[in-house]
């Protein structure tokens, strides 16, 4: 039996007794997407930038340094994506790579 003690608003003690408590045998899933395996090349780039090792990712959003989203690409089960950046001005951009549960940001340099 587990016993919890809490104090109510009147500074009096309330007891909560649990006698039939059960737990299911379940495992929390761990997403095996490893952001360390992502390779971005060439960086700096002029026209095309490649993202490799993104087979568990599902989208990439490209942002300028003011936080404006410039491009968004959605995909499924691709290990490599080529992103055309030839119309972007030279400068630094942030690529946010997403999977279903998390994301990572990488710096992109446009020549």
MONOR-V949799 format. One record per residue. RES is the residue in one small letter. BURIAL is # if it has 16 or more other C-alpha atoms within 10 Angstrom, else .. Layout:
BEGIN
res burial
RES BURIAL
RES BURIAL
END
This chain:
BEGIN
res burial
x .
x .
x .
x .
x .
x .
x .
x .
x .
x .
x .
x .
x .
x .
x .
x .
x .
x .
x .
x .
x .
x .
x .
x .
x .
x .
x .
x .
x .
x .
x .
x .
x #
x .
x #
x .
x .
x #
x .
x #
x .
x .
x .
x #
x #
x #
x .
x #
x #
x .
x #
x #
x #
x #
x #
x #
x #
x #
x #
x #
x #
x #
x #
x #
x .
x .
x .
x .
x .
x .
x .
x .
x .
x .
x .
x .
x .
x .
x .
x .
x #
x .
x #
x .
x #
x .
x .
x .
x .
x .
x .
x .
x #
x #
x #
x #
x #
x #
x #
x .
x .
x .
x .
x .
x .
x .
x .
x #
x .
x #
x .
END
